[in-house]
Amino acid sequence: MTKEKKKDANGNLKINFKDKRMQRIIIAVFTLIIAFSIVLHGSTPKRYRMTLDTKSEYDITAPRDIVNTIKTEQNSIEAAEAEEPEMKEIRDASILVMNKLTSFLSLVNRTRNNFNKTISSLELEMDDDYDELFEKELEKAVLSIEERSEETGYEFSEEQIIYLISEAEDEEIEEFENVMMEMISDIMIEDITEDNLAARIVELQNNISNSNLNQELKNIGIIVSNYILKPNRTIDTVATRIKKEQAYNDPANIVTIEKGQRILSVGDTVTEDKLKILEELNLLETKSRFDYLLALAILTILVMLLLLLILYMNNFCKKVLYNRNDLILLSIVILLTLFIARWVHEYSTLLIPIFLATMLISILLNVKLALMVNLVLTIAISIMTNGEFKFMFMALISGTFSAFLVSRANQRNKLTIAGGMIALLNVVAIVPINLIHKSGWNTILQDGAIVLVNGLISTVFTIGLLPTLESTFNIITPMRLLELGNPNQPLLKRLLTEAPGTYHHSLMVGNLAEVGAEAVGGNALLARVGAYFHDIGKLKRPNFFSENQMTENPHHKMTPNLSALVITSHVTDGMEMAKKYKIPLAIKDIILQHHGTTLVAYFFHKAKKSEKSEMVDESKFRYEGVKPKSKEGAVVMLADSVEAAVRSMPDKTEGKIEGLIRKIIKDKLNDGQLDHCELTLKDLDGIAKSFMKVFSGFFHAREEYPNIKKEVQKNEKGDNNKSDESEEASEEIATTNEKLSTDEKS
C-alpha cells in the first residue's frame, strides 16, 4: 500500500507526490490559492493615481458610506472656535515680564561695564599682546551672555552679542532700554492670552521695527520679543472645555458621502479632503495598503466553498473526485471562469460568462457537478461584484437551466440552439428583476441586451474550448464520438480502403455493440464508435486476416506460434495507431480490452496437432490485453466474438444463432473475461436478446429467385470441397463454440 508520507534515511518525513490522495490535495490547494488571488484582486477596488490640486480624470463614486473627515474636522473646529471662552486674569504676569526684561538689560549693562573696565586697564598698560588680550576678554564677555541666554531662552548670534558689548554706543543702549521698556509695558496692558500670544508678539515686533532704533538693535529687540511676553489672562479651562466639546461633537458637523454618491467627477480639482477620502477608501495607488481583514474574510468563504464542493463530489460525483485528470479539468474551468469574471465585471457584472463553466462541466464531466459548481462560482463572483443582486439571480436561474440544456447536446448545432435558449432565458430572468426594482425602460433594454449577448458569448466560448479540452484530457463527449464515427475519419477511411473486410466486420460489430450497451444502460454511442476502431491494428498487416484475403493465405507457410503472434499483435498495433491519431482514452481502452486474455483457439489446437504433444504452452496463444473493465468494453468483446462466429455458421437459423450467442457469452464468463466489468447475469441475458434482434433483421428469411436456385444448389455442392481452413473454422464452431473472429480464421 502506497503511503502518503514516508521517512528518508535520516528519519525525516518525505511527501510522496505520486500518491493519488496527495495529488488531489495539491490540486485543491493550488485551486484555492489561485482562486483566492483572483477573487481578492477583483474585490479590491480600482485604485487611482491622484495628486493634490490636479484635475481628476475619472468619475469616482463611493463604494460604501464614508465620512469626509477633513470637512467634518473643519466644521467641528469652527463650531468649537465660535464659542467664546471664559477668561480670568493671571496675577503678577506683567511684573514677571518686566522683571525678565530688566534682568536681560542689567546683564547687558553689567557685561558692557566689566568689559570696558578691562579694556581700559589694558590700554593703560600698553601691552604688546593687547589685541590678543582684547579678543580673550571679548570672548569671556560673549560667553557670559550666551550662558545666561541659554537660561532665558534667547537665541542671539555671536555678532549680535559682540555688537551689544563692544560696538553699540551707550546712548544707543540707553535708547534701546527705553524703547523696549515702553513697548512691552504698553503690550502688557492689553489682554494677552495663549490664543493671541503669537499675535501680540507680532504686534510687539512690528512696533520695534517701526522704532528709531538702528537695525542691529531692532533685530535684537525682535529676538527678545519672541521670548519675553507671557499671557496675562487665561481661559477658564473647565467651563470653556465643556462648552467647546459640546460644539465640537455636534452631529451636525459630520459630512457623509453615501454609497454610490459621486466623490469626484472628471475635471474636478482634487482637494485635500477628497484626497483623504480616497486614501481612507484605499483607492489611491500611491498610498495603497493591504486589507488583511478583507483577505481573511474572502479566504474563509472560499475554504468553506471548497469543502462544500468536495463533500458534494464525495457523495454524488465520486468518479470525478477520484480521477486526477477530471479534477485538473474542473480546476482549470473554475479558475478560467473566475479569471474572465475578474476583468469583465469592471465593465458590467451582467456580462460575466458564468454559463461557460456550467456548460463545460455539464458536457465534459457531470450535470450534477455542474449545478454545484454554478452555485459555488455564483457566490465567489458575487464577492467581486459586491453582491450584485441582478447577477446572482441570473447566474442561479439561467446557470441551472444551462446545465440541463446542454447535458444531452450531442451535436454542435444542438449546442448552438441550447446557447440561444440560454440567452433568451437570461432576458426572461433579468427583466422581472428590473421591473421589481422599478427600473426605467432604458435600463431594462440595456440589461436585456447585455445578458442576451452574455448567453451567446458563453456558448461560443464553450464550443471553441470543447475540442481542446476533449483532446487534452481524453474526455469523450457525444459530439466527439460522432466526429470519430464519421466515415471520413482518417483511420476509418484507411480501414475502408486498406482492409475492407475488417471495415465491414467493424460496422456489424458496432450495430451489435450499440444495442447491447443500450440493453445494460451503458453508453451506446461509445460502444458503437469503440467497435468501429477495435480492429484498427489490422491495418499494419491486413492480408494476415481472412476477411481481407483475396489470394493465398500466408498462414499456410507459418508455424502456429508465429501465426498466433501475428494475430494477437493487432491489439498492440491498434494501441500504437490510436496513440498516433490521438484517439481518446475510452476508445483506446476498448481496443486494448476487446479480446481480453482469450485464447487464439484455432492456432492453439493446430499447434497441439502438429507437435502431437500436450506440452504446448497455452499462455503463448493468449492475447496480452486487459480484461474488460467497463460495460462498453465487455459488450464490444461479446459483439466481436458473436459476429465472427455467426458469420462462419453454415446453417443460420434463428434457434442455432441464439444458441451460439448464449454459448459464446457463457464461455467468456467461464473463462473469467467478464470478471472485472459491472455486468450481471441479467445484463448478459439482455445482451443476448439484443444481439438476436439485430441478427433476426440481418439474416431474415428470403424467397429465392427461381432462375438462380440451380446456381445456389451448385454452389452448395461446391462447398463440400471447401478449403482446409474453412473446415477448421467450422470445426472450431462445432467443437468449442468459441469466437471465431476474422483474426482467428486462416
Secondary structure, DSSP 4 states (H G I P E B T S, - for coil): ---SEEE-TTS-EEE-TTSHHHHHHHHHHHHHHHHHHHHHHHHSPPPB---TTPBP-S-EE-SS-EE-HHHHHHHHHHHHHTSPPPEEE-TTHHHHHHHHHHHHHHHHHHHHHHHHHHHHHHHHHT-TTHHHHHHHHHHHHHHHHHHHHHHHT----HHHHHIIIIIS-HHHHHHHHHHHHHHHHHHHHS---TTTHHHHHHHHHHHHHTSSS-HHHHHHHHHHHHHH---SEEE-HHHHHHHHHHHHT-GGG--EEPTT-EEE-TT-B--HHHHHHHHHTT-BSTT----HHHHHHHHHHHHHHHHHHHHHHHHH-HHHHT-HHHHHHHHHHHHHHHHHHHHHTTT-GGG--THHHHHHHHHHT-HHHHHHHHHHHHHHHHHHTTS-HHHHHHHHHHHHHHHHHHHT--SHHHHHHHHHHHHHHHHHHHHHHHHHTT--HHHHHHHHHHHHHHHHHHHHHHHHHHHHHHHHTT---HHHHHHHTSTTSHHHHHHHHH-HHHHHHHHHHHHHHHHHHHHTTS-HHHHHHHHHHTTGGGGSSGGGSGGG-SS--GGGGS-HHHHHHHHHHHHHHHHHHHHHTT--HHHHHHHHHSSTT-B-HHHHHHHHHHHT-S---GGGGB--S----SHHHHHHHHHHHHHHHHHT-SS--HHHHHHHHHHHHHHHHHTTTTTTS---HHHHHHHHHHHHHHHHHHS---PPPGGGHHHHHHHHHHGGG--HHHHHHHHHHHHH-----TTT--
